[in-house]
Amino acid sequence: MFSIIFVLGLLYHTYTDLKFMLLYDKVTLFLAAVGLVRAWYEGQLFDGAYGAGIMLAIMLVLYFASRGGMGEGDVKLAPALG
């Protein structure tokens, strides 16, 4: 069930990104919450937080290296994917 909700949220992000070039923070926070609930449900909360932190660090490096070539929405989405 968690996977279906997560995929639907990502599909919505894909639609808004292609149409408006925007990733809405509310959707990103919702995806992050679903990911944390799933990690807690499976007893992998530490692993989920660790993955989110690693993804955030990688995307921050890419964000600053691209000098404006990547949007902040991508950086915010990375921890939810991690």
C-alpha positions, 0 to 999 in steps of 0.5 A: 500500500505504501508503494502505491501511494508513493508512486502516485505522489511521484507521478503527480510530481512528474506531471507538475514538473513537466507542465509547470517546472515546479515540485510542490513542497506539500507533495514532497513533505507528504512523500517524506512522511509516507517514507518515514511511516513505511520505514517505521512500520518495517523497523528500518527507521534508522536506515531510512533517515540515513538514506535521506541524509545521504541523498540530501548531501549528494544533491546539495553538492550537485546543486552548488556545483551546477550553479543554478542549473538544478532547482531547489525542488530537486534538492528537497525531493532527494531526502524523500527518495532516500 
